[in-house]
Amino acid sequence: MTDRLTADQEENRIKSKEDAAIAAYDALTGEGCESVVAMTPHQTRSTWVVPATSDEGDWRVHVDPRSGSTRLVHVDG
C-alpha cells in the first residue's frame, strides 16, 4: 500500500541542480517576474540556493530539497 503523503513528497523532491533551477524559475515566473534567468544552483546543508535575475531585479531562491518549497529573496543592488 502506498502512503499518499509520502508519494507526494517523493514527487516534489529536488534531486539535482537542474531540478533546483527549474523550481526557482517556476517560483519566480509564478510571482509574475519576467525574463527570468536561473543561474547555477549550489547546495548548502539544508537547501539549494539558486541565484537568478529578472526584469524586476536580482534574486536568491532557496529551495527545500525534501519538499520542493521555495523562498524568494530579492537582492538589493
N, C-alpha and C positions, 0 to 999 in steps of 0.2 A: 504494500500500500504506500502510495506517495503522499508525503505531507505537503499540502499546497503551500504553506508558508515557506518551507524550506525550498521547494521548487521555484517559487517566485524569487527568492533571494539568490538562488543559483543563476537565474536568467539575468539578473542585474549586476552580477559580479564584474569587476573591471580586472581583466587578466593580463592586459598588455598596454604598452604605451599607446598603441593605436586605439584601443578601447577608451582610454582616458582622454585622448584628443577628441574623439567623437563625442564623448559625454560633455566635454567642455564646449565644443562647437554647438551642440544641441541646446545646452543650457543658455548660452549667450543669444542664440537666434530666437530661442523661446521667450527671452526677455525683450525682444524687439531690436537687438543690435544688428547692424548691417555691415557687410564687407568683413566678416569675421575671419581672422587667420589664427588658428591654434598652432602654437609652436611645440617644440619637443618637450614632452612632459618629463618630470623627474619624480621619483617615488621617495617619500620620507617614510619614517617608521609607521605612520598611521594613515597616510593619504597620498594621493597623486596630486602634484601641483603642476598646472598647465598654464604657462604664460600665453597670453593671447592679446590681439589687437582688434579693434573695430573702428568704425567711423565715430563711435562715441568715446573712444579713448583706449587706454591700456588696462589689462585685466590680469588677475591671477585667479584661476578657477581651481578650487580644492575639490577633489573627487574622492569620495569614500570608496575604497576598493571592495568592500564587502557588500554594500547596499547600492552603490552607484549614485547615491545622492550627491548633489553639488552645492557649493557655496561660492558665490561670486564676490570678488574683492576688486573694487575699482582702484587703480593705482594712480594717484595724483602725480602729475609730472611737471 
